[in-house]
Amino acid sequence: MEKYILVTGGAGYIGSHTVVSLVENGYTPILLDDFRNANRIVVDGLTQILGQQPIIVEVDVCDEKGLKEVFERFNFVGVIHFAAYKAVGESVGEPLKYYQNNLMGLINVLSNMVAFNVKNLVFSSSCTVYGEPKGIKEVTEETPKNFPSSPYGFTKWIGEQIIEDTFKAYPSLNLMNLRYFNPVGAHKSTAIGEFPIGKPNNLMPYITQTAIGKLEKLTVFGNDYPTVDGTCIRDYIHVVDLAFAHVKALSFLEKNEGCFETINIGTGKGSSVLEIINAFESETGQKLNWAFGLRREGDVTEIFANATKAKNVLGWESKLTIKDAVIDAWNWEKKLAEQNEK
């Protein structure tokens, strides 16, 4: 019997890697995406890895009628909800777009889960809910949430609250927020990876695009932070590790009736911007054109995960390293460049 899992935003960066991990672990993902924020080449990559094209439903997660029809069509075991706008800077300029899409999409998913008696939800949350932790660098799930610095961060904050309130009203549901840190890297096959739309917001694709010549220069925002080398520190987690965390979360929910959990997904180690740049240059032999610039508004100085709960509750911990991530990201960037030349 097929174990159907609805993966909203399944053609995105984390979503597509999770689709692979689901198939590898005996699930049948139903990839829901309207491709407004994803590249259709992902479908070819997934087909290459899986040996067959995944089941794809082109529906906007905010389309009430369309999503209801998907729930009518499949008997879902669970839902992994990725579909959301995610650019911090854009969210500041277009807050209504972010609140409408990110919150209505989640509400639509939860409403259909209740209506169709689908018990298990894994929600794609974010460490942005911690904001700038006061005097804390290593955050646990009990670290108080602070006001996020962007409407995007607030959509994750409010999304978590919506899920918690839904659980109080429907305590037979099994719901989990995964707060993840900074996903990096690509699938080792180079069949799927990150497709930033426009100029990248994240460090790793900015590094690889600078190295390949797509971007002229990498600007490091600030060199006067109170850190080991003056640059911001983040917890960079390989996207393949992150994808598997969703599978472990789903497996946990299936076995635990009526549970609500929030779990950090990170490596438990912080790396500075300069450390990532140095690792890239060292592992690939590519020299980067980079320079220091002014601090960027809203940047947190230092934050990384305490990932103990993920290990104890889910039996999950990160396996891949920063070296793995920079090599896989660079191989993916070179693959894209080769395809563009054809």
C-alpha positions in Angstrom: 0.0 0.0 0.0 1.4 3.4 -1.0 2.2 5.8 1.8 1.3 9.1 0.1 3.0 12.2 1.5 1.9 15.7 0.3 5.0 17.8 -0.2 4.0 21.4 -0.7 6.7 23.5 -2.5 8.2 20.1 -3.4 10.1 21.6 -6.4 12.0 24.0 -4.2 15.5 23.7 -2.9 14.8 21.8 0.4 11.6 20.3 -0.9 13.2 18.6 -3.9 15.9 17.0 -1.8 13.2 15.9 0.7 11.3 14.2 -2.1 14.4 12.1 -2.9 14.8 11.2 0.8 11.1 10.2 1.1 11.4 7.9 -1.9 14.6 6.3 -0.5 12.7 5.6 2.7 9.6 3.9 1.3 7.2 6.9 1.0 5.4 8.1 -2.2 5.7 11.9 -2.3 3.1 13.9 -4.1 4.9 17.0 -5.2 2.7 20.1 -5.1 4.1 23.3 -6.7 2.9 26.0 -9.1 6.5 26.7 -10.1 6.3 30.4 -9.5 9.3 30.1 -7.1 10.9 27.0 -8.6 12.6 25.9 -11.8 11.0 23.2 -13.9 14.5 21.7 -14.5 14.1 20.3 -11.0 11.6 17.7 -12.4 14.3 16.4 -14.8 16.8 16.2 -12.0 14.4 14.3 -9.7 13.5 11.9 -12.6 17.2 11.2 -13.1 17.8 10.4 -9.4 14.7 8.4 -8.9 14.6 6.6 -12.2 11.0 7.8 -12.8 9.2 11.1 -12.8 7.7 12.0 -9.4 3.9 12.6 -9.1 3.5 16.3 -9.6 0.4 18.4 -9.0 0.5 22.0 -10.2 -1.6 23.8 -7.7 -1.2 27.0 -5.7 -1.3 26.1 -2.0 -3.5 29.1 -1.4 -6.1 27.8 -3.9 -8.8 26.4 -1.6 -10.7 24.5 -4.2 -7.5 23.2 -5.9 -5.9 22.0 -2.7 -9.2 20.3 -1.6 -9.3 18.4 -4.8 -5.7 17.1 -4.2 -6.8 15.9 -0.7 -9.8 14.2 -2.3 -7.6 12.4 -4.9 -5.0 11.0 -2.5 -5.2 9.3 0.9 -2.4 11.1 2.6 -0.4 9.7 5.5 1.0 13.1 6.2 2.0 16.5 4.9 5.4 18.3 4.7 4.7 22.0 4.2 7.5 24.0 2.5 5.5 26.2 0.2 6.2 29.8 1.1 8.0 32.9 0.0 11.4 33.1 1.7 13.4 36.2 0.7 14.0 38.3 3.8 14.7 41.5 1.9 11.8 41.2 -0.4 9.5 40.6 2.6 10.4 44.0 4.0 9.3 45.7 0.8 6.3 43.5 0.1 4.9 42.5 3.5 1.3 41.9 2.4 2.5 39.5 -0.3 4.4 37.4 2.4 1.6 37.4 5.0 -1.1 36.5 2.4 0.9 33.7 0.8 2.7 32.2 3.7 -0.1 32.3 6.3 -3.0 31.5 4.0 -1.1 28.6 2.5 -0.6 27.1 6.0 -4.2 27.7 7.1 -5.4 26.0 3.9 -3.2 23.0 4.5 -4.3 22.6 8.1 -8.0 23.1 7.2 -7.8 20.2 4.7 -5.9 18.0 7.1 -8.7 18.4 9.6 -11.4 17.9 7.0 -9.8 14.8 5.6 -8.5 13.3 8.8 -4.8 13.6 7.8 -2.9 13.3 11.1 0.7 14.2 10.5 2.3 17.6 9.6 5.9 18.6 9.4 6.2 22.4 9.1 9.2 24.1 7.6 10.0 26.7 10.2 13.2 28.7 10.7 15.8 29.9 13.3 14.6 33.4 12.4 12.0 33.0 15.1 14.8 33.4 17.7 15.6 36.9 16.3 18.7 38.2 17.9 19.0 36.0 21.0 19.9 38.1 24.0 23.4 37.1 25.2 22.9 33.6 23.7 24.7 32.1 20.7 23.7 28.5 21.0 19.9 28.3 21.0 17.8 25.4 22.3 14.1 24.9 21.6 13.4 26.6 25.0 15.3 29.7 24.0 12.7 32.5 24.1 11.5 33.6 20.7 12.4 37.3 19.9 10.8 39.6 17.4 12.1 38.6 14.0 13.7 41.3 11.9 11.5 40.8 8.8 7.9 40.0 7.8 9.3 36.7 6.5 10.5 35.8 10.0 7.1 36.8 11.4 5.3 34.5 9.0 7.3 31.6 10.5 6.7 32.9 14.0 2.9 33.3 13.4 2.9 30.0 11.5 4.2 28.2 14.6 1.5 29.8 16.7 -1.2 28.8 14.2 0.0 25.2 14.4 0.1 25.2 18.2 -3.4 26.6 18.5 -4.6 24.1 16.0 -3.2 21.3 18.1 -5.0 22.6 21.2 -8.3 22.5 19.2 -7.5 19.1 17.6 -5.3 17.2 20.0 -5.4 14.0 18.0 -3.2 15.6 15.4 0.5 15.0 15.3 2.3 18.3 14.5 6.0 19.2 14.3 7.8 22.5 13.7 11.3 22.0 12.4 13.4 25.1 13.0 16.3 24.9 10.6 19.3 26.9 10.3 21.2 27.7 7.0 20.9 25.0 4.3 23.8 24.7 1.9 25.1 22.2 -0.7 23.4 20.1 -3.3 22.7 16.5 -4.1 26.0 14.7 -4.9 24.7 13.6 -8.3 24.5 17.3 -9.3 21.0 16.5 -10.6 19.3 19.0 -8.1 20.5 21.9 -6.1 19.7 25.5 -5.2 18.1 27.8 -7.9 18.2 31.4 -6.5 15.8 33.6 -8.4 17.7 36.8 -9.2 20.6 37.8 -7.0 21.1 35.2 -4.3 20.2 36.1 -0.7 22.2 33.3 0.8 26.0 33.1 1.2 26.8 29.8 -0.6 25.2 30.5 -3.9 26.7 34.0 -3.8 30.1 32.4 -3.4 29.6 29.8 -6.2 28.1 32.4 -8.6 31.1 34.7 -7.9 33.6 31.9 -8.5 31.9 30.9 -11.8 31.9 34.5 -13.0 28.1 35.0 -12.9 28.6 37.7 -10.2 31.5 40.2 -10.2 32.3 40.3 -6.5 31.2 38.9 -3.1 30.6 41.5 -0.4 31.0 40.4 3.1 28.7 42.5 5.2 30.7 43.8 8.2 34.0 42.9 9.7 33.6 44.4 13.1 31.3 42.0 14.8 32.4 40.6 18.2 33.2 37.2 16.7 36.4 35.2 16.1 37.2 37.1 12.9 34.7 40.0 12.9 32.2 38.3 10.5 28.7 36.9 11.3 28.4 33.3 12.5 25.7 30.9 11.3 25.0 27.2 11.5 25.4 25.8 8.0 23.7 22.4 7.4 24.0 20.3 4.3 20.6 20.2 2.5 20.8 16.3 2.2 21.1 16.0 6.0 18.2 18.5 6.4 16.0 16.6 3.9 16.5 13.3 5.9 15.5 15.2 9.1 12.0 15.6 7.6 11.7 11.9 6.9 12.8 11.1 10.5 10.2 13.7 11.8 7.5 12.1 9.7 8.4 8.6 11.0 8.3 9.9 14.6 4.8 11.5 14.1 3.4 8.3 12.7 4.4 6.4 15.9 3.3 9.1 18.4 -0.5 9.8 18.5 -1.5 13.3 19.6 1.9 15.0 19.8 3.1 18.6 19.2 6.9 19.1 19.0 9.3 21.9 18.0 12.9 20.8 17.1 16.0 22.6 15.9 17.7 21.1 12.9 21.3 22.2 12.6 24.9 20.9 13.0 25.4 22.3 16.5 28.4 24.3 15.3 28.7 27.9 14.1 30.9 28.9 11.2 31.8 32.5 10.3 31.5 34.0 6.8 35.2 34.0 6.4 35.5 30.4 7.4 33.1 29.4 4.7 35.0 31.5 2.1 38.3 29.9 3.2 36.8 26.4 3.1 35.5 27.1 -0.4 38.8 28.3 -1.7 40.7 25.5 0.0 38.5 22.6 -1.2 37.9 23.8 -4.8 41.2 25.7 -5.5 39.1 28.6 -6.7 40.1 32.1 -5.6 37.2 34.4 -4.9 36.9 38.1 -5.6 35.5 39.4 -2.3 35.7 42.5 -0.2 34.3 43.7 3.1 31.3 46.1 3.0 29.1 47.8 5.6 27.0 45.8 8.0 23.6 44.7 6.6 20.5 45.8 8.5 18.8 43.0 10.4 21.8 40.6 10.4 22.1 38.6 13.7 25.7 38.5 15.0 26.0 34.9 15.9 23.5 32.0 16.2 23.8 28.2 15.9 21.7 25.3 17.0 21.8 23.1 20.0 20.7 19.9 18.1 20.5 17.6 21.2 16.7 17.3 21.0 16.9 16.2 17.3 19.3 13.4 18.3 17.3 12.3 21.4 13.8 12.6 19.9 14.2 11.8 16.2 17.5 9.8 16.3 18.8 12.3 13.7 22.1 14.2 13.6 24.0 15.9 10.8 26.6 13.7 9.0 27.9 15.9 6.2 30.5 18.6 6.6 31.1 22.1 5.4 33.7 20.6 3.1 31.1 18.3 1.6 28.7 21.3 1.2 31.2 23.6 -0.6 32.3 20.7 -3.0 28.7 19.7 -3.8 27.6 23.4 -4.2 30.5 24.1 -6.5 29.9 20.9 -8.6 26.2 22.0 -8.9 27.2 25.5 -10.0 29.6 24.1 -12.7 26.8 21.8 -13.9 24.4 24.8 -14.3 27.1 26.6 -16.2 27.6 23.7 -18.6 23.9 23.5 -19.2 23.7 27.2 -20.0 26.5 26.8 -22.6 24.6 24.2 -24.5 
